[in-house]
Amino acid sequence: MASFAIYINGQEVQAEEGQTVLRAAQAAGIHIPTLCHHPMLSSFGGCRMCLVEVEPRGQLHPACTFPVAPGLRVHTHSEKVLKAREFVLQWLFSERGHYCMYCAASGECELQKLAYEHGIDHWLYGRPDERYPIDASRKYFLMDHNRCVLCRRCVRACAEISAVHTLGVGERGARSIIVADLDVPFGESTCISCGTCLQVCPVGALIDRRSAYMGRDELLGATRSICFGCSIGCGIVGRTRSQKLLRIEGDWDAPVNRGLLCSRGRLEPLYVAAMRISAPMKKQVNGEFSRCSEAEALALVQEQIASASGGVGLYVSSRSSNEELEALVDSLGARPGSLWLLDGRPAAPIEGARIGTLADVQEARLILAVGASLDDENEVLACYMRRAVDKGAALYLVGCRAAKLERLAAAVLPMGELAEAIAAAASAAAPVVVYGPGIGRQAHALLAGLRQATFLPIPEGVNTVAASSMGFRPVEERGAATESVAYFYLADATALPTLTSRARFTIVHAAYWSDLARSADLVLPAPLWSEKEGHLTNFAGQVQEVRQLVEPPGFAITAQRVSASVRVGV
């Protein structure tokens, strides 16, 4: 790409063909204020905060949309520019109820910061009497139209990032308002609660119910980690204060998801209502639990493992990290044939196939999804499919759970008609195939025949790929259990199959109480996903680092601690 010199405030800056003035200035470290602009969205040029003066005529143009050209000369902070920006800000403050001292976004609002940057400490124009509604019909966040500046970031994010196209602008002129679908309550719309609009909103119009008024950004910790929602392995940023997780944001720099999250990753983890196990508990002869010390509990684990003449059955949740799985397998004496995965099923690999990424899905011209769960599970992947369809890709759904995608599909077929979709994929130059577990040998063989395809094998569960590589098999394949000791490491899972243990002694190591825990002989408290560190292996085999967001409580016992205790007695 050709590069050339432009001049910003008299300073020579190297720019590239196709860049805007804003991009060139940012690359050179020159500040130009923005409001409607967001680096992950297309430029809109609607707020006029990034106005710059262009020589020789002194015209004002929005830097976010004005293209560079060789020898271009612009001024970013001339008197003419500053007056125009101040005028824009005064009108923005006059248009709705921007009473900053009462707003949930006060202190982290981009409009407020711009006002201070331009020396505005009072309003020139009267406040509007008209009040706009507050839409609180969504479970996790609400929309306060009185704070909205109509920057349309949320509209563009809904269209370009999540590709759901729920949001738009209704009414006209001064009465314009953000609407969902054909102006229905947000909670009744096609909104998937991915929260992308919430994250890009520059003011206090979209408000997170959980973290509102809990602290400004500068008071919150920010730790990058990995989501435990599914096997995609999305990058997140955990926002914390006083050892409490207040908010989960998408990590714009994460290579897997580039900031996009779903409700399962961004919002649901903050609303778990299950009762936490807060101490080791040992069942007495009368069937009641009594609290015991960690040392006593670990000694009992060691004793039972050592005397397990009939072997040890190890049952784990896919929400376990690589390190937790390795520690338990290495120390508990469980052998192949006695390693069971409670909430995950692998997608059988296709020998010699190229494993793709979400970026491959977005750029595909034809996508074939077979036996995959794409509604509430793996919804980030579904959003990437929507992006591809927006760009003209053909989508074939065969035996999928994907009701939200069906209206976009070129064909929705039962598994028995896979051959028809295979024929369409075979004629495409470079199709992308997404498939789930349990598709059957015949379907697997048909997919393997697509040599030119890129494959995304999407398992059920979170860390299923790592667990499978260590010898864990889906618990559905278990026959009659014969082990003497059954060790269940449930981590912080809340949705597990109904299980009963016939072992002589049952140990449940979990964060939350469940029917299985209440039937156990010994219960150990486990840390939550946000309280541990380690690694997860995603669907593509990428090993990613999990960082601790908050300190675990003193009662939590890690799998590694159990492993070390058992090893002492070996």
Buried (B, 14 or more C-beta within 10 A) or exposed (E): EEEBEBBBBEEEBEBEEEBBBBBBBBEBEBEBBBBBBBEBBEBBBBBBBBBBBBEEEEEBBBBBBBBBEEEBEBBBBBEBBBEBBBEBBBEBBBBBBBEBEEBBBBBBBBBBBBBEEBEBEEEEEEEBEEEBEBBBBBEBBBBBBBBBBBBBBBBBBBBBBBBBBBBBEEEEEEEBBBBBBEEBBBBEBBBBBBBBBBBBBBBBBBBBBBBBEBBEEEEBBEBBBBBBBBBBBBBBBBBBBEEEBBBBBBBBEBEBBBBBBBBBBBBBBBEEEBEBBBBBBBBEEEEEBEEBEBEEBBBBBBEBBEEBEEBBBBBBBBBBBBBBBBBBBEBBBBEEEBBBBBBBBBBBBBEEBEBBBBEBBBBBBBBBBBBBBBBBBBBBBBBBBBBBBBEEBBBBBBBBBBEBBEEBBBBBBEBEEBEEBBEBBBEBEBBBBBBBBBBBEEBBEBBBEBEEBBBBBBBBBBBBBBBBEBBBBBBEEBEEBEBBBBBBBBBBBBEBEEBEBEBBBBBBBBBBBBEBBEBBBBBBBBBBBBBBEBBBBBBBEBEBEBBBBBEBEEBBBBBBBBBEBBEEEE
